[in-house]
Structures are given as structure tokens and as C-alpha cells.
Amino acid sequence: MAVDVHNSIVVDVTGVAFEDHGAAVEFSWPEIQSVHYKASPNGKALMMAVILPNGQFYECVVQAKPRAQLGQWFAQLAAVLGYYRPTGW
């Protein structure tokens, strides 16, 4: 789980959920084609995208405060995504 004042990203047994300024969307693992994530250009935020089989994609950005939190999120994401999608995308 990555959370800031306005946004959140949750990756768990059910799939991926984004909340962006109060608007929420959830994706179950069977409906997800791929998940991509990276640090923002300034290194202060987690940027994640969920790609669906029909080509639609959804993005969410969560600010890391303190900045060290970003490294922890990356480590957790690698483990969780590897567990739920062990064969890759």
C-alpha cells in the first residue's frame, strides 16, 4: 500500500486499486494485462499504470514523504507483484 494526502495505490490478493482525489477504481488480477511502475522524474513519487487487455490504461501517482519511503514501496511492490503474478506479464 502506498498512500499520500490525496492518492493511494493498493496491490493485494484481489488485484490493484487506485484512489485519486476521492475517485476510486479497482482491477482484479484476471482483468489486468500488465502493471508498470517507476519513480517520478524528480524521484519523489511512485507512478503506477495498470494496462487492460483492450489497451485501456489507468495511472496513479503517490507522493513519497519522506523520499526514502519510495525505496520501501519499490521493494514491497516487487515482492507482491512477483507473488501474485509469478509468471510475469
Backbone as XML, in Angstrom:
<?xml version="1.0"?>
<chain id="A" units="angstrom">
  <residue number="1" name="MET">
    <atom name="N" x="0.843" y="-1.166" z="0.000"/>
    <atom name="CA" x="0.000" y="0.000" z="0.000"/>
    <atom name="C" x="0.897" y="1.240" z="0.000"/>
  </residue>
  <residue number="2" name="ALA">
    <atom name="N" x="0.587" y="2.153" z="-0.905"/>
    <atom name="CA" x="1.259" y="3.448" z="-0.970"/>
    <atom name="C" x="0.179" y="4.519" z="-0.855"/>
  </residue>
  <residue number="3" name="VAL">
    <atom name="N" x="0.370" y="5.443" z="0.083"/>
    <atom name="CA" x="-0.660" y="6.438" z="0.361"/>
    <atom name="C" x="-0.023" y="7.798" z="0.574"/>
  </residue>
  <residue number="4" name="ASP">
    <atom name="N" x="-0.661" y="8.837" z="0.019"/>
    <atom name="CA" x="-0.293" y="10.213" z="0.352"/>
    <atom name="C" x="-1.568" y="10.958" z="0.735"/>
  </residue>
  <residue number="5" name="VAL">
    <atom name="N" x="-1.519" y="12.243" z="0.814"/>
    <atom name="CA" x="-2.660" y="13.046" z="1.251"/>
    <atom name="C" x="-3.861" y="12.912" z="0.312"/>
  </residue>
  <residue number="6" name="HIS">
    <atom name="N" x="-3.615" y="12.760" z="-0.991"/>
    <atom name="CA" x="-4.698" y="12.750" z="-1.977"/>
    <atom name="C" x="-4.934" y="11.412" z="-2.662"/>
  </residue>
  <residue number="7" name="ASN">
    <atom name="N" x="-3.908" y="10.574" z="-2.771"/>
    <atom name="CA" x="-3.986" y="9.381" z="-3.608"/>
    <atom name="C" x="-3.528" y="8.136" z="-2.863"/>
  </residue>
  <residue number="8" name="SER">
    <atom name="N" x="-3.914" y="6.972" z="-3.392"/>
    <atom name="CA" x="-3.429" y="5.713" z="-2.839"/>
    <atom name="C" x="-3.377" y="4.640" z="-3.914"/>
  </residue>
  <residue number="9" name="ILE">
    <atom name="N" x="-2.467" y="3.702" z="-3.693"/>
    <atom name="CA" x="-2.331" y="2.521" z="-4.534"/>
    <atom name="C" x="-2.301" y="1.325" z="-3.591"/>
  </residue>
  <residue number="10" name="VAL">
    <atom name="N" x="-3.153" y="0.330" z="-3.868"/>
    <atom name="CA" x="-3.172" y="-0.895" z="-3.080"/>
    <atom name="C" x="-3.016" y="-2.064" z="-4.046"/>
  </residue>
  <residue number="11" name="VAL">
    <atom name="N" x="-2.044" y="-2.930" z="-3.766"/>
    <atom name="CA" x="-1.836" y="-4.150" z="-4.541"/>
    <atom name="C" x="-1.944" y="-5.295" z="-3.541"/>
  </residue>
  <residue number="12" name="ASP">
    <atom name="N" x="-2.931" y="-6.182" z="-3.764"/>
    <atom name="CA" x="-3.141" y="-7.271" z="-2.819"/>
    <atom name="C" x="-3.718" y="-8.495" z="-3.528"/>
  </residue>
  <residue number="13" name="VAL">
    <atom name="N" x="-4.249" y="-9.416" z="-2.753"/>
    <atom name="CA" x="-4.761" y="-10.670" z="-3.284"/>
    <atom name="C" x="-5.869" y="-10.469" z="-4.315"/>
  </residue>
  <residue number="14" name="THR">
    <atom name="N" x="-6.637" y="-9.390" z="-4.204"/>
    <atom name="CA" x="-7.741" y="-9.172" z="-5.139"/>
    <atom name="C" x="-7.319" y="-8.499" z="-6.428"/>
  </residue>
  <residue number="15" name="GLY">
    <atom name="N" x="-6.208" y="-7.775" z="-6.420"/>
    <atom name="CA" x="-5.744" y="-7.063" z="-7.611"/>
    <atom name="C" x="-5.111" y="-5.739" z="-7.254"/>
  </residue>
  <residue number="16" name="VAL">
    <atom name="N" x="-5.437" y="-4.713" z="-8.038"/>
    <atom name="CA" x="-4.864" y="-3.376" z="-7.854"/>
    <atom name="C" x="-6.001" y="-2.376" z="-7.729"/>
  </residue>
  <residue number="17" name="ALA">
    <atom name="N" x="-5.865" y="-1.462" z="-6.778"/>
    <atom name="CA" x="-6.861" y="-0.408" z="-6.583"/>
    <atom name="C" x="-6.160" y="0.937" z="-6.536"/>
  </residue>
  <residue number="18" name="PHE">
    <atom name="N" x="-6.734" y="1.911" z="-7.206"/>
    <atom name="CA" x="-6.237" y="3.286" z="-7.200"/>
    <atom name="C" x="-7.303" y="4.188" z="-6.590"/>
  </residue>
  <residue number="19" name="GLU">
    <atom name="N" x="-6.866" y="5.186" z="-5.850"/>
    <atom name="CA" x="-7.738" y="6.274" z="-5.451"/>
    <atom name="C" x="-7.005" y="7.561" z="-5.777"/>
  </residue>
  <residue number="20" name="ASP">
    <atom name="N" x="-7.662" y="8.427" z="-6.530"/>
    <atom name="CA" x="-7.068" y="9.688" z="-6.972"/>
    <atom name="C" x="-8.019" y="10.818" z="-6.621"/>
  </residue>
  <residue number="21" name="HIS">
    <atom name="N" x="-7.683" y="11.576" z="-5.597"/>
    <atom name="CA" x="-8.502" y="12.701" z="-5.145"/>
    <atom name="C" x="-9.965" y="12.291" z="-4.939"/>
  </residue>
  <residue number="22" name="GLY">
    <atom name="N" x="-10.171" y="11.131" z="-4.305"/>
    <atom name="CA" x="-11.519" y="10.676" z="-3.977"/>
    <atom name="C" x="-12.176" y="9.776" z="-5.009"/>
  </residue>
  <residue number="23" name="ALA">
    <atom name="N" x="-11.671" y="9.724" z="-6.234"/>
    <atom name="CA" x="-12.206" y="8.824" z="-7.262"/>
    <atom name="C" x="-11.461" y="7.495" z="-7.176"/>
  </residue>
  <residue number="24" name="ALA">
    <atom name="N" x="-12.202" y="6.410" z="-7.040"/>
    <atom name="CA" x="-11.586" y="5.102" z="-6.855"/>
    <atom name="C" x="-11.906" y="4.165" z="-8.017"/>
  </residue>
  <residue number="25" name="VAL">
    <atom name="N" x="-10.952" y="3.303" z="-8.328"/>
    <atom name="CA" x="-11.141" y="2.273" z="-9.345"/>
    <atom name="C" x="-10.365" y="1.035" z="-8.899"/>
  </residue>
  <residue number="26" name="GLU">
    <atom name="N" x="-10.953" y="-0.138" z="-9.137"/>
    <atom name="CA" x="-10.334" y="-1.396" z="-8.744"/>
    <atom name="C" x="-10.234" y="-2.316" z="-9.955"/>
  </residue>
  <residue number="27" name="PHE">
    <atom name="N" x="-9.145" y="-3.091" z="-9.998"/>
    <atom name="CA" x="-8.902" y="-4.041" z="-11.080"/>
    <atom name="C" x="-8.577" y="-5.389" z="-10.465"/>
  </residue>
  <residue number="28" name="SER">
    <atom name="N" x="-9.297" y="-6.437" z="-10.875"/>
    <atom name="CA" x="-8.996" y="-7.781" z="-10.383"/>
    <atom name="C" x="-7.870" y="-8.365" z="-11.235"/>
  </residue>
  <residue number="29" name="TRP">
    <atom name="N" x="-7.128" y="-9.316" z="-10.663"/>
    <atom name="CA" x="-5.999" y="-9.893" z="-11.402"/>
    <atom name="C" x="-6.403" y="-10.454" z="-12.768"/>
  </residue>
  <residue number="30" name="PRO">
    <atom name="N" x="-7.543" y="-11.149" z="-12.911"/>
    <atom name="CA" x="-7.898" y="-11.693" z="-14.228"/>
    <atom name="C" x="-8.107" y="-10.625" z="-15.306"/>
  </residue>
  <residue number="31" name="GLU">
    <atom name="N" x="-8.478" y="-9.405" z="-14.933"/>
    <atom name="CA" x="-8.725" y="-8.368" z="-15.937"/>
    <atom name="C" x="-7.501" y="-7.503" z="-16.232"/>
  </residue>
  <residue number="32" name="ILE">
    <atom name="N" x="-6.384" y="-7.754" z="-15.561"/>
    <atom name="CA" x="-5.171" y="-6.953" z="-15.751"/>
    <atom name="C" x="-4.236" y="-7.645" z="-16.733"/>
  </residue>
  <residue number="33" name="GLN">
    <atom name="N" x="-3.837" y="-6.919" z="-17.758"/>
    <atom name="CA" x="-2.842" y="-7.456" z="-18.683"/>
    <atom name="C" x="-1.435" y="-7.241" z="-18.123"/>
  </residue>
  <residue number="34" name="SER">
    <atom name="N" x="-1.159" y="-6.035" z="-17.609"/>
    <atom name="CA" x="0.148" y="-5.759" z="-17.031"/>
    <atom name="C" x="0.079" y="-4.586" z="-16.063"/>
  </residue>
  <residue number="35" name="VAL">
    <atom name="N" x="1.093" y="-4.515" z="-15.209"/>
    <atom name="CA" x="1.254" y="-3.427" z="-14.254"/>
    <atom name="C" x="2.669" y="-2.901" z="-14.421"/>
  </residue>
  <residue number="36" name="HIS">
    <atom name="N" x="2.795" y="-1.594" z="-14.530"/>
    <atom name="CA" x="4.101" y="-0.958" z="-14.665"/>
    <atom name="C" x="4.234" y="0.105" z="-13.591"/>
  </residue>
  <residue number="37" name="TYR">
    <atom name="N" x="5.438" y="0.247" z="-13.058"/>
    <atom name="CA" x="5.653" y="1.300" z="-12.069"/>
    <atom name="C" x="7.076" y="1.826" z="-12.174"/>
  </residue>
  <residue number="38" name="LYS">
    <atom name="N" x="7.229" y="3.076" z="-11.778"/>
    <atom name="CA" x="8.539" y="3.721" z="-11.794"/>
    <atom name="C" x="8.496" y="4.927" z="-10.870"/>
  </residue>
  <residue number="39" name="ALA">
    <atom name="N" x="9.666" y="5.471" z="-10.615"/>
    <atom name="CA" x="9.756" y="6.708" z="-9.838"/>
    <atom name="C" x="9.458" y="7.876" z="-10.763"/>
  </residue>
  <residue number="40" name="SER">
    <atom name="N" x="8.898" y="8.924" z="-10.193"/>
    <atom name="CA" x="8.671" y="10.145" z="-10.971"/>
    <atom name="C" x="10.024" y="10.742" z="-11.355"/>
  </residue>
  <residue number="41" name="PRO">
    <atom name="N" x="10.057" y="11.606" z="-12.366"/>
    <atom name="CA" x="11.336" y="12.200" z="-12.784"/>
    <atom name="C" x="12.104" y="12.887" z="-11.647"/>
  </residue>
  <residue number="42" name="ASN">
    <atom name="N" x="11.391" y="13.460" z="-10.681"/>
    <atom name="CA" x="12.081" y="14.127" z="-9.578"/>
    <atom name="C" x="12.407" y="13.167" z="-8.428"/>
  </residue>
  <residue number="43" name="GLY">
    <atom name="N" x="12.028" y="11.892" z="-8.561"/>
    <atom name="CA" x="12.334" y="10.893" z="-7.548"/>
    <atom name="C" x="11.543" y="11.017" z="-6.263"/>
  </residue>
  <residue number="44" name="LYS">
    <atom name="N" x="10.440" y="11.745" z="-6.302"/>
    <atom name="CA" x="9.653" y="11.971" z="-5.090"/>
    <atom name="C" x="8.303" y="11.270" z="-5.086"/>
  </residue>
  <residue number="45" name="ALA">
    <atom name="N" x="8.008" y="10.489" z="-6.125"/>
    <atom name="CA" x="6.688" y="9.854" z="-6.195"/>
    <atom name="C" x="6.760" y="8.503" z="-6.895"/>
  </residue>
  <residue number="46" name="LEU">
    <atom name="N" x="5.816" y="7.648" z="-6.550"/>
    <atom name="CA" x="5.605" y="6.377" z="-7.215"/>
    <atom name="C" x="4.568" y="6.601" z="-8.306"/>
  </residue>
  <residue number="47" name="MET">
    <atom name="N" x="4.890" y="6.210" z="-9.524"/>
    <atom name="CA" x="3.962" y="6.299" z="-10.652"/>
    <atom name="C" x="3.627" y="4.866" z="-11.067"/>
  </residue>
  <residue number="48" name="MET">
    <atom name="N" x="2.336" y="4.519" z="-11.084"/>
    <atom name="CA" x="1.928" y="3.171" z="-11.468"/>
    <atom name="C" x="0.854" y="3.231" z="-12.537"/>
  </residue>
  <residue number="49" name="ALA">
    <atom name="N" x="0.926" y="2.275" z="-13.462"/>
    <atom name="CA" x="-0.076" y="2.148" z="-14.517"/>
    <atom name="C" x="-0.567" y="0.707" z="-14.559"/>
  </residue>
  <residue number="50" name="VAL">
    <atom name="N" x="-1.862" y="0.553" z="-14.750"/>
    <atom name="CA" x="-2.486" y="-0.746" z="-14.975"/>
    <atom name="C" x="-2.964" y="-0.751" z="-16.414"/>
  </residue>
  <residue number="51" name="ILE">
    <atom name="N" x="-2.557" y="-1.777" z="-17.175"/>
    <atom name="CA" x="-2.941" y="-1.914" z="-18.577"/>
    <atom name="C" x="-3.938" y="-3.072" z="-18.678"/>
  </residue>
  <residue number="52" name="LEU">
    <atom name="N" x="-5.058" y="-2.815" z="-19.339"/>
    <atom name="CA" x="-6.080" y="-3.837" z="-19.540"/>
    <atom name="C" x="-5.901" y="-4.490" z="-20.907"/>
  </residue>
  <residue number="53" name="PRO">
    <atom name="N" x="-6.442" y="-5.692" z="-21.115"/>
    <atom name="CA" x="-6.282" y="-6.385" z="-22.400"/>
    <atom name="C" x="-6.770" y="-5.593" z="-23.610"/>
  </residue>
  <residue number="54" name="ASN">
    <atom name="N" x="-7.749" y="-4.704" z="-23.429"/>
    <atom name="CA" x="-8.261" y="-3.933" z="-24.566"/>
    <atom name="C" x="-7.428" y="-2.691" z="-24.864"/>
  </residue>
  <residue number="55" name="GLY">
    <atom name="N" x="-6.325" y="-2.518" z="-24.150"/>
    <atom name="CA" x="-5.444" y="-1.385" z="-24.391"/>
    <atom name="C" x="-5.684" y="-0.187" z="-23.492"/>
  </residue>
  <residue number="56" name="GLN">
    <atom name="N" x="-6.802" y="-0.173" z="-22.780"/>
    <atom name="CA" x="-7.046" y="0.932" z="-21.849"/>
    <atom name="C" x="-5.999" y="0.879" z="-20.742"/>
  </residue>
  <residue number="57" name="PHE">
    <atom name="N" x="-5.640" y="2.062" z="-20.246"/>
    <atom name="CA" x="-4.718" y="2.094" z="-19.118"/>
    <atom name="C" x="-5.155" y="3.154" z="-18.124"/>
  </residue>
  <residue number="58" name="TYR">
    <atom name="N" x="-4.790" y="2.905" z="-16.893"/>
    <atom name="CA" x="-5.122" y="3.798" z="-15.786"/>
    <atom name="C" x="-3.840" y="4.060" z="-15.019"/>
  </residue>
  <residue number="59" name="GLU">
    <atom name="N" x="-3.682" y="5.285" z="-14.565"/>
    <atom name="CA" x="-2.465" y="5.665" z="-13.857"/>
    <atom name="C" x="-2.799" y="6.298" z="-12.515"/>
  </residue>
  <residue number="60" name="CYS">
    <atom name="N" x="-1.865" y="6.173" z="-11.593"/>
    <atom name="CA" x="-1.987" y="6.826" z="-10.301"/>
    <atom name="C" x="-0.585" y="7.220" z="-9.842"/>
  </residue>
  <residue number="61" name="VAL">
    <atom name="N" x="-0.489" y="8.368" z="-9.188"/>
    <atom name="CA" x="0.789" y="8.872" z="-8.673"/>
    <atom name="C" x="0.623" y="9.144" z="-7.191"/>
  </residue>
  <residue number="62" name="VAL">
    <atom name="N" x="1.550" y="8.609" z="-6.391"/>
    <atom name="CA" x="1.530" y="8.804" z="-4.942"/>
    <atom name="C" x="2.865" y="9.424" z="-4.529"/>
  </residue>
  <residue number="63" name="GLN">
    <atom name="N" x="2.802" y="10.540" z="-3.826"/>
    <atom name="CA" x="3.993" y="11.234" z="-3.354"/>
    <atom name="C" x="4.597" y="10.485" z="-2.165"/>
  </residue>
  <residue number="64" name="ALA">
    <atom name="N" x="5.916" y="10.348" z="-2.164"/>
    <atom name="CA" x="6.625" y="9.690" z="-1.069"/>
    <atom name="C" x="7.208" y="10.745" z="-0.136"/>
  </residue>
  <residue number="65" name="LYS">
    <atom name="N" x="6.733" y="10.752" z="1.101"/>
    <atom name="CA" x="7.278" y="11.652" z="2.106"/>
    <atom name="C" x="7.483" y="10.843" z="3.371"/>
  </residue>
  <residue number="66" name="PRO">
    <atom name="N" x="8.669" y="10.605" z="3.782"/>
    <atom name="CA" x="9.918" y="11.105" z="3.219"/>
    <atom name="C" x="10.286" y="10.354" z="1.940"/>
  </residue>
  <residue number="67" name="ARG">
    <atom name="N" x="11.237" y="10.898" z="1.226"/>
    <atom name="CA" x="11.640" y="10.317" z="-0.053"/>
    <atom name="C" x="12.098" y="8.868" z="0.099"/>
  </residue>
  <residue number="68" name="ALA">
    <atom name="N" x="12.667" y="8.516" z="1.247"/>
    <atom name="CA" x="13.119" y="7.141" z="1.493"/>
    <atom name="C" x="11.967" y="6.147" z="1.408"/>
  </residue>
  <residue number="69" name="GLN">
    <atom name="N" x="10.754" y="6.611" z="1.628"/>
    <atom name="CA" x="9.572" y="5.752" z="1.542"/>
    <atom name="C" x="9.441" y="5.131" z="0.146"/>
  </residue>
  <residue number="70" name="LEU">
    <atom name="N" x="9.888" y="5.844" z="-0.866"/>
    <atom name="CA" x="9.791" y="5.351" z="-2.246"/>
    <atom name="C" x="10.543" y="4.031" z="-2.407"/>
  </residue>
  <residue number="71" name="GLY">
    <atom name="N" x="11.731" y="3.941" z="-1.856"/>
    <atom name="CA" x="12.505" y="2.698" z="-1.934"/>
    <atom name="C" x="11.804" y="1.543" z="-1.253"/>
  </residue>
  <residue number="72" name="GLN">
    <atom name="N" x="11.151" y="1.810" z="-0.141"/>
    <atom name="CA" x="10.399" y="0.772" z="0.563"/>
    <atom name="C" x="9.224" y="0.310" z="-0.283"/>
  </residue>
  <residue number="73" name="TRP">
    <atom name="N" x="8.522" y="1.252" z="-0.901"/>
    <atom name="CA" x="7.404" y="0.877" z="-1.769"/>
    <atom name="C" x="7.870" y="0.014" z="-2.926"/>
  </residue>
  <residue number="74" name="PHE">
    <atom name="N" x="9.006" y="0.372" z="-3.548"/>
    <atom name="CA" x="9.516" y="-0.428" z="-4.662"/>
    <atom name="C" x="9.826" y="-1.849" z="-4.228"/>
  </residue>
  <residue number="75" name="ALA">
    <atom name="N" x="10.454" y="-2.003" z="-3.076"/>
    <atom name="CA" x="10.786" y="-3.340" z="-2.579"/>
    <atom name="C" x="9.518" y="-4.151" z="-2.329"/>
  </residue>
  <residue number="76" name="GLN">
    <atom name="N" x="8.517" y="-3.540" z="-1.728"/>
    <atom name="CA" x="7.262" y="-4.240" z="-1.450"/>
    <atom name="C" x="6.527" y="-4.585" z="-2.741"/>
  </residue>
  <residue number="77" name="LEU">
    <atom name="N" x="6.509" y="-3.668" z="-3.695"/>
    <atom name="CA" x="5.824" y="-3.926" z="-4.963"/>
    <atom name="C" x="6.448" y="-5.093" z="-5.708"/>
  </residue>
  <residue number="78" name="ALA">
    <atom name="N" x="7.758" y="-5.144" z="-5.755"/>
    <atom name="CA" x="8.431" y="-6.249" z="-6.447"/>
    <atom name="C" x="8.024" y="-7.587" z="-5.834"/>
  </residue>
  <residue number="79" name="ALA">
    <atom name="N" x="7.984" y="-7.645" z="-4.511"/>
    <atom name="CA" x="7.620" y="-8.894" z="-3.835"/>
    <atom name="C" x="6.154" y="-9.251" z="-4.067"/>
  </residue>
  <residue number="80" name="VAL">
    <atom name="N" x="5.266" y="-8.291" z="-3.931"/>
    <atom name="CA" x="3.829" y="-8.564" z="-4.073"/>
    <atom name="C" x="3.482" y="-8.919" z="-5.518"/>
  </residue>
  <residue number="81" name="LEU">
    <atom name="N" x="3.976" y="-8.148" z="-6.471"/>
    <atom name="CA" x="3.681" y="-8.462" z="-7.875"/>
    <atom name="C" x="4.290" y="-9.802" z="-8.273"/>
  </residue>
  <residue number="82" name="GLY">
    <atom name="N" x="5.476" y="-10.105" z="-7.769"/>
    <atom name="CA" x="6.097" y="-11.404" z="-8.045"/>
    <atom name="C" x="5.294" y="-12.563" z="-7.472"/>
  </residue>
  <residue number="83" name="TYR">
    <atom name="N" x="4.647" y="-12.332" z="-6.345"/>
    <atom name="CA" x="3.843" y="-13.370" z="-5.707"/>
    <atom name="C" x="2.543" y="-13.611" z="-6.468"/>
  </residue>
  <residue number="84" name="TYR">
    <atom name="N" x="1.840" y="-12.543" z="-6.799"/>
    <atom name="CA" x="0.543" y="-12.687" z="-7.441"/>
    <atom name="C" x="0.627" y="-12.906" z="-8.938"/>
  </residue>
  <residue number="85" name="ARG">
    <atom name="N" x="1.713" y="-12.509" z="-9.553"/>
    <atom name="CA" x="1.912" y="-12.718" z="-10.997"/>
    <atom name="C" x="3.284" y="-13.339" z="-11.239"/>
  </residue>
  <residue number="86" name="PRO">
    <atom name="N" x="3.541" y="-14.535" z="-10.683"/>
    <atom name="CA" x="4.892" y="-15.116" z="-10.743"/>
    <atom name="C" x="5.388" y="-15.437" z="-12.142"/>
  </residue>
  <residue number="87" name="THR">
    <atom name="N" x="4.488" y="-15.609" z="-13.090"/>
    <atom name="CA" x="4.915" y="-15.933" z="-14.455"/>
    <atom name="C" x="5.193" y="-14.676" z="-15.269"/>
  </residue>
  <residue number="88" name="GLY">
    <atom name="N" x="5.031" y="-13.521" z="-14.625"/>
    <atom name="CA" x="5.284" y="-12.261" z="-15.344"/>
    <atom name="C" x="4.071" y="-11.830" z="-16.135"/>
  </residue>
  <residue number="89" name="TRP">
    <atom name="N" x="4.301" y="-10.911" z="-17.037"/>
    <atom name="CA" x="3.210" y="-10.321" z="-17.806"/>
    <atom name="C" x="3.340" y="-10.781" z="-19.216"/>
  </residue>
</chain>
